Amino acid sequence: MTDAFHISNVPERMKSRFTGKPERLSICFWMWALFNSVSDEEYPDYADRVVREIKDRGFNCVRMDDGAGLFCDIHGAPRGPIRWHLQAGPYQATRQKPGEGSGLIPKRLLIFCKAAEKYEVKLILSSWYYMHTNWHLEESINAELFEALPSAADRIQYFTDEHDRILRLLKENDLLHVVAFVELFNEFDNMKFTLTGNTSGITPEEAAQWRPLQETAYDRLKRNYPELLFAYDSHTPRMMKELIPRNVDILNFHYYYMWSSLYGWLDKSLSGQFQKDMDFPPETAYFLRKDRLHYEDVVRERTRYTKIRNGFEWTPRIMVYNSLDPAKIPELEQRLTEKFEERCGDFMSYLKEGLACVIKIRDEVLPGAPIVMGEGTSCCTCEKVLFEEHSDKFWSLLEEQALILRESGLWGTVIRTAANPEDVSWNMREKSFRKVNELFLNGEAGE
């Protein structure tokens, strides 16, 4: 373990860019804060209310999709109003759930930034376009940003342009100070499929091509916005060292160390199974309705407005969770409680192993760079299954996690991925959010 993070200990080269930043970041992960059914006219009041709620629960930072890809088209022409849709129509897909809506993304981003400024909340700006956001958009945009930008070089160049436009807009409106840091992409090392159609790991040859492209992009953004911090974001603490840009300031990793252990027996897509409409194993089938959904039911809804280009594993996941028998959910939650208690002693070991790994990689590639855990812990994608919300033992473990992450020297962390104003836990566990955040920020919690 290292001492708790202190801004005074960051490398001299970046100290000036930490001016005005919190000592630590308690992060609310709200990917689609800009995308909901609220109109542009209603959005100022909505943003003010939800950012106030974020602050009230002890969060001082939001990690969000900044709308890159939706400011201008690939020729630089402003896009105008954008429409977004539910990923799978009537079937719930994720706990983060943009509604049906439309709006001007630059306008909404400015509104959200002003609310963040009012309540002294910082923003981590990133892009989930190639990972998730494309699921909710229309084919005209997706065809352009996938097929017309086929290579890593094309996509990195365009998204660098978009982030430059975004940051210029914030600078023109004196709002750069609300930014904690900027990521070019969410989980860049998990984007190989959208680039190559290949699900195998990134090869050393690919890393050798893609790392300098990222470094060129970050050099440009750092030159244009020298007051800002920039981060590399990875889907794992065991990240590929050869892919990490050597000119970023922050290392952001994700660590879902509970997800498969808790839910993998029910959601077989976590282990790469159920890619088609196969028979369910008895332990899963027991909890499903007799009139369960089929694979093609979900595909039909997912392709109503656009093709499916990535996230194929979400189709069986949506199929399972939307086929649960309501009468058996209490029994399912009891089963999950048993699974949790069986593995509870392992989880903190998993966490510490992952932390040791990411710290070692940081020390080798980016000595002294602050580390952030920007997503993680667990991820139940169904708001009807509330084992985590009902379990005091689960929240006690999150309290322990907060102290371990603080003692390990992390600059910022989420509590878990499902922790945002759209989530059912937002009101159910309001006091728990506040307590866990206080433990990470202060090392102790008030009454």
Secondary structure, 3 states (H helix, E strand, C coil): CCCCCCHHHCCHHHHHHHCCCCCCEEEEECCCCCCCCCCCCCHHHHHHHHHHHHHHCCCCEEEEECCCCCCECCCCCECCCEEECCCCCCCCCCCCCCCCEEECHHHHHHHHHHHHHHCCCEEEEECCCCCCHHHHCCHHHHHHHHHCCCCHHHHHHHHHHHHHHHHHHHHHCCCHHHEEEEECCCCHHHCHHHHHCCCCCCCHHHHHHHHHHHHHHHHHHHHHCCCCCEEEEECCCCCCHHHCCCCCCEEEEEECCCHHHHHCCCCHHHHCCCCCCCCCCHHHHCCECCCCCCHHHHHHHHCCCCCCCCCCCHHHHHHHHCCECHHHHHHHHHHHHHHHHHHHHHHHHHHHHHHHHHHHHHHHHCCCCCEEEEEECCCCCCCCCCHHHHCHHHHHHHHHHHHHHHHCCCCEEECCCCCCCCCCHHHHCHHHHHHHHHHHHHCCCCC
